[in-house]
Amino acid sequence: MESLAALGLASNVIQFISFASKLISTSLEIHESLSGCTDDVSILDTVYGRLNKLSAGLRTRSEKGLFDSLEPHENVEAIIDLSRACEADCRKLMTIVKNIKLGAGLKGPKLWLSFKAAVKAAIEKNEIIRLEERLSRTQVALTLHICTITSDWQGKIAANLKQLQTESRTLGIQRSEEFTRIIESLARLEERVSATSSNPSSSSFSSTEVELLHEQMSQLSVSKHDITKEQTILRSLNFERRTVRHSSIAKAHEETFQWIFEDVQDDGTNFAHWLESGSGIFWVSGKPGSGKSTLMKYIIGEERTAAMLSRWSKPRQIITMNHFFWSPGTEMQKSQQGLLQSLIYDIFRQCPDLIKYVCVKRWSSEPGGEDRNAPWSCSELDEALRSVANVRQIPVKFCIFIDGLDEYNGSHFELCETIHSLAKSSHIKLCVSSRPWNVFEQAFGATAVKLSVHELTWNDIEKFSKDRLQGHPRWPFVTSNPLEGQWLIEEITKRARGVFLWVFLVTKQLREGMTNRDSFSDLRRRLESFPVELDAFFKLILESVEDFYHDKMATSLEITMAATTPLDFHFYEFHDMDYEDNGYVVKLPLSPFSPEQSIRIQDQVVWRLNSRCRGLLEVDANNCINFLHRTVKDFLRTSGMSDFLRVKSPLWFDSRLCLLKAHIAVIKRSVEITQPDLFGEELGEKLRETFRIAEQLEIEPNGRSTEAYDALEELERCMSTTGVQSTLFCNVDDTEGLPSAFQQIMLEFQLVGYLQRNLIKQSWYLPVFGSTTICSVLGRSDLIRGVVGTWTDQLNVMSEPWRERGLEMLRHLLRSHPEIEVNKPYKGGHSAWTGLISYITLWHVSLDNVVEERLWSVLESGVLSLLLELGANPNAHQPAHRDAYRPGLNVTVFQTYLALSFDIDPDPTHEELYLQGLDEFLQAGADVEFVLSSDNASRSVLHKLWRVSTHLSWKCRTAFLGKVIERLLRHAYVFKVVQPRETIGEIAGRWIREAKAEYSNLSYPKRPGYKRLNMAPVTDLTQEDTDSEGESHCVKRKASVVIDLTGGDSDTDKSVLCFKRRKS
């Protein structure tokens, strides 16, 4: 931007030099323009106006405020200095023109001669020569400065462009044409600058050229800025392992699936025709293992697909996007969020020009702002996907490919509704694949074009079987008779019934037989012994494993099933170490594996798994261990196979505990843990998965908690040793009172048992106990800033439910800290006590039901009582908290709690809990004078009752309010807050009169639809009893408050508050 501003200023300087040079020279152009003019004064006006405009332009453009940097580039400074010198010369010429205008009415050539004479009179001859020379030098210097600035800018843009190109290739953004255009523009710019800088005196820039240069640079800057915004938004859509499933699917065997583009099925189905001219939904249905995913990958990657779709979309641009659901994968790989995010990413990647029209808010947000990088919600993604088809500025059509609908982890019915909704657009059509489940048959069977893949792959399976068997070197010796070989291939094809996976397993077994020198008859018997159903085949494979390996076969399969994502091969190495020493994780060194060690471990693990699982586990394209096919995992999850694996496993084995220790071992031997910095996404994901497993072990204990806690203690020690910090707090200013990175995640996953164990061993396990710790225990860590922040922050942070076991953890913390300083304020003003109160009381202003539930949870759990027992001050000042009905009025903790009484639902359980809490506040020394004293009538409960009834609404029952007031009155009387000889009735009457008197001088806007409480004048609502000696004993009197609110919509309706006395 600084360079662009400098060019703008340079353009003004060049305009002045050009105009001034003509004025002080014998320019025929000016002379001729004057000689033919009948109104020469207007010519002078034009000259004067032009000089004045140039002067203003020079003055404005030279202001430092137009430049970004506090220390501008030296060439920019030089141009600023040149402009100031030119401005001074411009003012001199303006004075000359002004004087001529005031002279006698000269015309034509005489006027021009007069101008020259005036110049000579105003400036000596030598000065004129110097002015001419100065203008010439300025022209040359300015040209050189322009060349230097432009060259520097061009170099920076080129470097940024290179980075943007690299990032675009990484993200897969189709911007090659845009980058080519920018590169060509930069090349032309460089060529022009190079030619000028070599001979600045003879090839200087004109003002028009500089303005054109300025425009070109501005356009290039905008283009660079837009590309940067596009990349930022695309990065926010991308997610880890987005393409993993697609890359892990086996490539279609050579010359298979060709029929999808060529053949017309018996029912008339023609996929090629649907691509070129069809609409709506094309459903690829098929049995498990029939090759649906392989077919979908083949279709997406085929050039013919893009060509046929282009004919359908013509003249519009065609955009294809795809998503492969994967049940063994991450949450994003099997959820609606992942589907939508993946599709939107594909759309924007191929047509980035759509981003500015679809993501208006993100596009217009400040650079580096949170809006542009914020995580996407499902609703925002859904809205974006639906709006892309309606963008008028860019004509496009979309074809969406979605594989594995049956692997989606949500409602399949709702997923089908979403697909049908998208297909209603004339610009969108979808090709989806799934197993032939009833939900999909009902959704697509009658309306979509359907293809049953297992019915169409006979030739493909025959081709695959032939290539697999004939590719073995022993095939010619086994099938000396060609007819025998042909029979074997045809028999495999027939038995497969369209299931490619079955064929793969059979041919693998037959190839092993040939390796073992089986004869044709042996191969025939093998084939006939193989079950036709996959489940039975899997069982046969497992039973064929050598007995010696059965225990490790079972446990290897169990940890693979228990894992939420495919495991790295290191996990299986640690799985084997667990057999040798169940405390191995503590003894491992805190250092990463060398590349050589990892290669050796991988080779070893692959061999071991082949011997134990006979190919049911394999290394996938991402170098992780995974099931051969999803059907294997489905089979192992059946009750019969679960029992089978349980019987084969050692009695001591627990897959969750094994995975917990293996995760910690992997973290100890990873590169990330050895770098003392904020942990990144990869290490963060490993830690979260570790604690997720630990949480499961606490919820469903296995009797080996000590072993699990020892492993967690080792992880905590490692994180402390290496100085790993949590990114959850990287933006929090108040670091005092924050748990360590390990403690924070431990609290987040509610490891109550682990916390209790450490508190028993060391009561100050969490050394500083402030409001931030309470936030960590009870709710999300990123709410900390709100709880200790501004009033607006406090109203916005309470949107998440509390952790299920948060209060239980908080009780353990409180009981283990008998000398805890609950009243000690931390940065931001909050103590542990006031922080908790803020956390549970804001709902009476924000009307947040989620936050209201927290109040009842705290009261039910006894945490409030426990804090008061530990010395929590009920009269502590509440930082950044304001009275609900008196905005701007600072209040105490007790006042905050008391203000809730007007918003308690008419629920007997809630009322009783609230009153119990009120009693505990009063017993702990809560100051009631502020609500009852005549000096504080404006803050009294009765005063508030008056204000609520006159211009606010309330939710509570009036009888409940009466109980609240009665408790306050009793407490005030016992502790002599009130005047010694006043009865409770007299006190009540006086307070009401004082409150009413105060309000008689105030006016509030009348709000329609709200009850109005009219208090009857109170004269004497009490009667004293006297003893035999005539002494009054009002202290023995008890008052109960009865409040009768019968107000309606009519002004004549009366609501009466009165006090009745009753005997002790």
PyMOL commands that set and color helices and strands:
alter all, ss='L'
color gray80, all
select helices_A, chain A and resi 2-23+28-35+40-61+64-66+74-102+108-122+125-171+176-198+207-237+244-248+259-262+271-277+292-301+303-313+331-333+336-350+352-358+360-364+370-373+378-388+405-407+412-423+438-444+453-455+458-470+475-478+482-496+500-515+520-529+534-543+547-562+569-580+584-587+595-613+630-636+639-648+655-668+672-674+681-699+705-722+727-729+741-748+752-761+771-778+781-787+791-796+806-816+832-841+843-846+849-861+863-869+893-903+908-923+929-932+934-939+941-951+958-974+984-1000+1034-1036
alter helices_A, ss='H'
color red, helices_A
select strands_A, chain A and resi 281-285+317-324+396-403+428-434+449-452+567-568+617-619+624-627+877-882+890-892+1038-1044+1056-1062
alter strands_A, ss='S'
color yellow, strands_A
deselect
rebuild
show_as cartoon
